[in-house]
């Protein structure tokens, strides 16, 4: 199998396009998070820097419906998690980085609108009595 061949660019006969004198205006991204403006993430994350101890697998569950006083990002988060969702899932659904999600969730925890739960940890070893019961059941077969 041969690698794809690159095509060489040819110079334009009329020369390169002129550089714009002013930077282009930022495009509006709408509600679906298409806008990749770094200032927007700063506004979401707040300025105080206080963060809750959250991990990627920490489960977040909403306690109530979104009140009218919350930001659009917080309302979207509250609508997403009537059932427990991990911080990683919420970050992917809202298309926000983990650092912005922790700040957003911290504000909601402070306002008592969401609850953070540790993930369910399975025991490393099964119960000995369960293993003995399975073993005796298999011996009776």
C-alpha positions as CSV (number, residue, x, y, z in Angstrom):
1,X,0.0,0.0,0.0
2,X,1.5,3.3,-1.0
3,X,1.1,6.5,1.1
4,X,-1.1,9.3,-0.4
5,X,0.8,11.8,-2.4
6,X,0.7,15.5,-1.5
7,X,-0.1,18.1,-4.0
8,X,2.2,21.0,-4.2
9,X,0.6,24.4,-3.9
10,X,1.0,26.8,-6.8
11,X,1.5,30.5,-6.1
12,X,-1.5,32.6,-7.2
13,X,-0.9,34.8,-10.2
14,X,-2.5,37.8,-8.5
15,X,-0.4,37.4,-5.4
16,X,-1.4,36.6,-1.8
17,X,-4.6,38.0,-0.4
18,X,-4.3,41.2,1.7
19,X,-4.2,40.9,5.4
20,X,-7.2,42.3,7.3
21,X,-6.4,45.6,9.1
22,X,-8.8,44.8,12.0
23,X,-9.4,41.4,13.6
24,X,-12.7,39.8,12.6
25,X,-15.6,40.1,15.0
26,X,-16.3,37.0,17.1
27,X,-19.0,34.8,15.7
28,X,-22.0,34.0,17.8
29,X,-22.0,30.3,18.6
30,X,-25.6,29.9,19.8
31,X,-26.7,27.7,22.7
32,X,-25.0,24.5,21.5
33,X,-21.5,25.6,22.6
34,X,-19.9,26.2,19.2
35,X,-18.3,29.4,20.4
36,X,-14.7,28.7,21.5
37,X,-14.0,32.1,23.1
38,X,-11.7,31.9,26.1
39,X,-13.3,34.9,27.8
40,X,-16.5,32.9,27.9
41,X,-14.9,30.1,29.9
42,X,-13.6,32.7,32.3
43,X,-17.1,34.0,32.8
44,X,-18.4,30.5,33.4
45,X,-15.6,29.6,35.9
46,X,-15.9,32.7,38.0
47,X,-13.0,34.6,39.6
48,X,-12.9,33.4,43.3
49,X,-11.1,30.1,42.5
50,X,-12.9,28.1,45.3
51,X,-13.5,24.6,43.9
52,X,-15.2,21.5,45.3
53,X,-13.2,18.2,45.5
54,X,-14.5,16.6,42.3
55,X,-13.2,13.7,40.3
56,X,-14.0,12.7,36.8
57,X,-16.2,9.8,38.1
58,X,-18.0,11.8,40.8
59,X,-21.7,11.5,40.3
60,X,-23.8,14.6,40.1
61,X,-27.6,14.6,40.6
62,X,-30.0,17.6,40.6
63,X,-32.0,18.3,43.6
64,X,-34.5,20.6,41.9
65,X,-35.6,22.0,38.6
66,X,-33.5,25.0,37.4
67,X,-34.8,28.3,38.9
68,X,-34.9,31.4,36.7
69,X,-31.9,33.0,38.4
70,X,-29.3,30.5,37.2
71,X,-27.1,30.9,34.1
72,X,-27.9,29.1,30.9
73,X,-25.0,26.6,31.5
74,X,-26.2,25.9,35.0
75,X,-29.8,25.4,33.7
76,X,-28.5,23.0,31.0
77,X,-26.6,21.0,33.7
78,X,-29.6,20.8,36.0
79,X,-31.8,19.6,33.1
80,X,-29.2,16.9,32.2
81,X,-28.9,15.3,35.6
82,X,-32.2,14.3,37.2
83,X,-30.5,10.9,37.4
84,X,-26.8,10.6,38.4
85,X,-24.3,11.5,35.8
86,X,-20.5,11.7,36.2
87,X,-18.6,14.9,35.8
88,X,-16.9,13.5,32.7
89,X,-20.3,12.8,31.0
90,X,-21.6,16.3,31.9
91,X,-18.4,17.8,30.6
92,X,-18.8,15.9,27.3
93,X,-22.5,16.7,26.9
94,X,-22.0,20.4,27.6
95,X,-18.8,20.6,25.6
96,X,-17.0,22.4,28.5
97,X,-13.5,21.5,29.9
98,X,-13.2,19.8,33.2
99,X,-12.0,22.9,35.0
100,X,-15.0,24.9,33.9
101,X,-17.3,22.1,34.9
102,X,-15.8,21.9,38.4
103,X,-16.4,25.7,38.9
104,X,-19.9,25.4,37.6
105,X,-20.7,22.4,39.8
106,X,-19.1,24.1,42.8
107,X,-21.5,27.0,42.4
108,X,-24.5,24.7,42.1
109,X,-23.4,22.7,45.2
110,X,-23.0,26.0,47.2
111,X,-26.6,27.0,46.1
112,X,-27.8,23.4,47.1
113,X,-29.2,22.8,43.7
114,X,-27.1,19.6,43.0
115,X,-25.6,16.9,45.1
116,X,-22.2,15.3,44.5
117,X,-21.9,11.6,45.3
118,X,-18.9,9.3,45.3
119,X,-19.2,6.6,42.7
120,X,-20.3,3.2,43.9
121,X,-17.2,1.1,44.7
122,X,-17.4,-2.6,44.2
123,X,-15.7,-4.8,46.8
124,X,-12.4,-6.1,45.6
125,X,-13.3,-9.7,46.7
126,X,-16.7,-11.3,46.8
127,X,-18.1,-12.4,50.1
128,X,-16.8,-15.8,51.2
129,X,-20.2,-17.1,52.1
130,X,-21.5,-16.4,48.6
131,X,-18.6,-18.3,47.1
132,X,-19.2,-21.2,49.4
133,X,-22.9,-21.3,48.5
134,X,-22.0,-21.3,44.8
135,X,-19.5,-24.0,45.3
136,X,-22.0,-26.2,47.2
137,X,-24.6,-25.6,44.6
138,X,-22.3,-26.7,41.8
139,X,-21.2,-29.8,43.7
140,X,-24.9,-30.9,44.1
141,X,-25.3,-30.8,40.3
